[in-house]
């Protein structure tokens, strides 16, 4: 697939963009041969590009993206080179405003497009947040690995009674608190707890039992979580912290583990939770092999 065809995909996918966040090129899914290193996001009037490894045609690609930015009415072009140590970002066109937000289903999330890591928002989890919003009314919610608390905002906007956000990063939780204020959400009944989840179940249990539990861990985070060995430690504890009719949203974004990895753990360690369904992934994040893509699995406890 040559650069002109990439441009054609961008033109087609940007026809119906609004001020909401939308991925308009998802090379990571493997659907575009030769472009697995490229993603392009539309964020209102900003075009945000990530390059995951270096290719010989990078200069030509960037020239096309600059032309596309001007021709399509975008005002800012940001490029992050994820293949360079520190993941530096560069503004190639325009000037980033002081505050940048992702808008999704009526929610706003603060972004840091110049961060050397993640922007503060994972767009592929959009359908997961919609599920939580639709199923949180009057429930006590536990949001494990909460990061910047996007699930919490979805839960509160869906009428949740309370939300406990658990994450080791105080910085992420601070952004999460700011995101609640940004959405005019009263934080009474919302907790921001900087716990090591694997070592803090006695404290987590005190706020239970929970009616809706979200597990959205990193696949691998050195020193804190490794899905292949640590996911089971959380599943083992579920019966102790879940209400009798608890709903569980178990998430996994590892290309090396399929959905049976979680299903088998539930059957073995928390058999009162019965598999309900797998959420469809966001259309713009389609993958050549869906079994290796993001997995959002819903279970319902039957006691």
Buried (B, 14 or more C-beta within 10 A) or exposed (E): EEBEEBBEBBEEBBEEBEEBBBBBBBBBBBBBEBBBBBBBBBBBBBBBBBBBEEBEEBEEBBEBBBEBBEEBEBBBBBBBBBEEEEBEBEBBBBEBEEEBBBBBEEBBBBBBBBEEEEBBBBBBBBBBBBBBBEBBEEBBBBBBBBBBBBBBBBBBBBEBBBBBBBBBBEEBBBBBBBBBEBBEBEBEEBBBBBBEBEEBBEEBEEBBBBBBBBBBBBBEEEEBBBBEEBBBBBBBBBBEBBBEEBBBBBBBBBBEBBBEBBBEBBBEBBEBBEBEEBBEBBEBBBBEEBEBBBBBBBBBBEE
